Amino acid sequence: MIEQIRKSLSSNFTSILLSFGLALAVWVSAVLASDPNAEQDLPRGIAIEVSGIAENLILMNEVPNRLEMRIRAPESIWDELLTNTESISASVDLNNLGPGTHTVPVQYTVNTQPVRVISMDPSEVEVVLEERIDLYFEIQNDIVITTALGFHSGEVAFSQDRVLVSGPKSLVSSVDSVIASLELN
């Protein structure tokens, strides 16, 4: 009995395979006819989120804040893509990057399926990262007191005698001094 089924399957294998292939082609054709694919630009740009900047680094340049995409999807999916702002997200991951200039790919996630991304702009961004430093400076006072005739000024005192300057190394290292100017009339 089992031998007979095996012979039948092996002699008709080509016909069975062809039948499955034709059935699949008819099914795909029917699905595409009832819900055809549409290819178009997403009318709203996708916000690009920058993540993974190490605490000791500062992003020195402006990264494009919008990603433009051309998408192919069934017409029934387009309403979801157009109305749900969370259907597609984009990000730039700066994890494990050190100081310097880097070209980083823009990564995207499509939460609505089936969708095929045809193109996107930008596909990568250039980022400039610089080391963050903190330096303390003594505050130098530049006080000018002018009093009218018959008036006397008291002692001027500041509550702090030093200040913390924090930022990119190239800028903070160019600070020579901190001067507090005060003019009293």
C-alpha positions in Angstrom: 0.0 0.0 0.0 2.7 2.5 1.0 4.9 1.3 -1.9 2.0 2.0 -4.3 1.5 5.6 -2.9 5.2 6.2 -3.2 5.2 5.0 -6.9 2.2 7.2 -7.6 3.8 10.3 -6.1 7.1 9.8 -7.8 5.6 9.2 -11.2 3.3 12.3 -10.8 5.8 14.5 -9.0 6.2 16.9 -12.0 2.5 17.2 -12.4 2.0 17.9 -8.7 4.8 20.5 -8.6 3.4 22.2 -11.7 -0.1 22.2 -10.2 1.2 23.9 -7.0 3.1 26.4 -9.1 0.0 27.3 -11.2 -2.2 27.5 -8.1 0.4 29.9 -6.4 0.5 32.1 -9.6 -3.3 32.3 -9.7 -3.5 33.2 -6.0 -0.8 36.0 -6.4 -2.6 37.3 -9.5 -5.9 37.4 -7.6 -4.4 39.2 -4.6 -2.6 41.8 -6.8 -5.8 42.4 -8.8 -7.9 43.0 -5.7 -5.3 45.2 -3.8 -2.7 46.4 -6.3 0.7 47.9 -5.2 1.1 51.6 -5.4 4.6 53.3 -5.5 4.8 56.9 -4.3 6.8 59.3 -2.1 5.7 59.5 1.5 4.3 63.0 1.6 5.5 63.7 5.2 9.2 63.4 6.1 10.1 60.9 8.8 11.8 62.4 11.9 15.4 61.2 12.3 16.2 60.4 16.0 19.9 60.6 17.0 20.8 58.2 19.7 23.8 56.6 21.4 26.0 59.7 21.9 28.5 58.9 24.7 28.4 61.3 27.7 31.9 62.5 27.1 31.1 63.5 23.5 29.2 66.4 21.9 27.6 66.4 18.4 29.2 69.4 16.6 27.2 69.5 13.4 23.5 69.6 12.5 22.1 66.2 11.4 19.3 66.3 8.9 16.1 66.1 10.9 13.9 64.5 8.2 14.1 61.4 6.0 12.3 61.4 2.7 11.1 57.9 1.4 9.7 56.4 -1.7 7.6 53.3 -0.9 5.8 50.5 -2.6 2.9 49.0 -0.8 -0.6 47.7 -1.4 -3.2 50.4 -1.7 -5.0 49.1 1.4 -1.8 49.9 3.5 -1.4 53.5 2.3 -4.1 54.9 4.6 -2.2 53.5 7.6 1.1 54.8 6.3 -0.3 58.3 5.8 -2.3 58.7 9.0 -0.1 56.8 11.6 3.1 58.7 12.3 4.5 55.7 14.1 4.2 53.4 11.2 7.7 54.3 10.1 10.6 55.5 12.2 14.2 56.5 11.4 17.3 56.8 13.5 21.0 57.3 13.5 22.9 55.3 16.1 26.2 56.8 17.3 27.1 54.0 19.8 30.7 53.0 19.9 31.9 56.1 17.9 34.7 58.2 19.2 35.8 61.8 18.5 36.1 62.7 14.8 34.1 62.8 11.6 32.0 59.7 10.8 29.6 58.6 8.1 26.7 56.8 9.7 23.8 55.0 7.9 20.2 56.1 8.6 18.3 53.1 9.9 14.6 52.7 9.5 11.9 50.5 10.9 8.6 49.9 9.2 5.8 48.8 11.6 3.2 48.3 8.9 3.6 45.4 6.5 3.8 44.6 3.6 5.9 47.6 2.6 9.0 47.9 0.4 11.2 50.9 0.7 12.4 51.9 -2.8 14.6 54.8 -1.9 15.4 57.2 0.9 17.2 60.4 1.3 19.5 60.8 3.1 20.6 57.1 3.3 23.6 58.2 5.5 24.6 61.2 7.4 27.9 62.7 8.4 28.4 63.5 12.1 31.2 65.3 13.8 31.8 64.3 17.4 34.1 66.1 19.8 35.3 65.4 23.3 33.4 67.3 26.1 35.6 68.9 28.8 34.9 70.8 32.0 37.2 73.5 33.2 36.9 75.8 36.2 38.0 79.4 36.0 38.4 82.0 38.7 36.1 85.0 38.1 37.9 88.2 37.6 35.9 91.2 38.7 35.6 94.4 36.6 33.6 96.7 38.8 32.9 100.3 38.0 31.1 102.3 40.7 29.9 105.9 40.0 28.0 107.6 42.8 26.1 110.9 42.7 27.2 113.7 44.9 26.2 113.0 48.4 25.8 109.3 48.0 28.2 106.5 49.2 28.5 103.0 47.8 29.0 99.9 49.9 31.2 96.9 49.3 30.3 94.8 46.2 30.7 91.0 46.7 29.9 88.1 44.4 28.4 84.9 45.7 30.8 82.7 43.6 34.5 83.1 43.0 34.8 80.6 40.2 32.7 79.2 37.4 32.5 75.9 35.5 32.9 76.1 31.7 31.7 73.0 29.9 31.6 72.1 26.2 33.5 70.9 23.2 37.3 70.7 23.8 38.1 73.0 20.9 35.9 75.8 22.3 36.5 75.4 26.0 40.3 75.3 25.6 40.1 78.7 23.8 38.7 80.4 27.0 41.4 82.4 28.7 39.5 84.0 31.5 36.0 84.7 32.9 35.4 88.4 33.7 32.3 89.6 35.6 31.7 93.3 34.5 29.4 95.4 36.7 28.7 99.0 36.3 26.8 100.8 39.1 25.6 104.3 38.6 
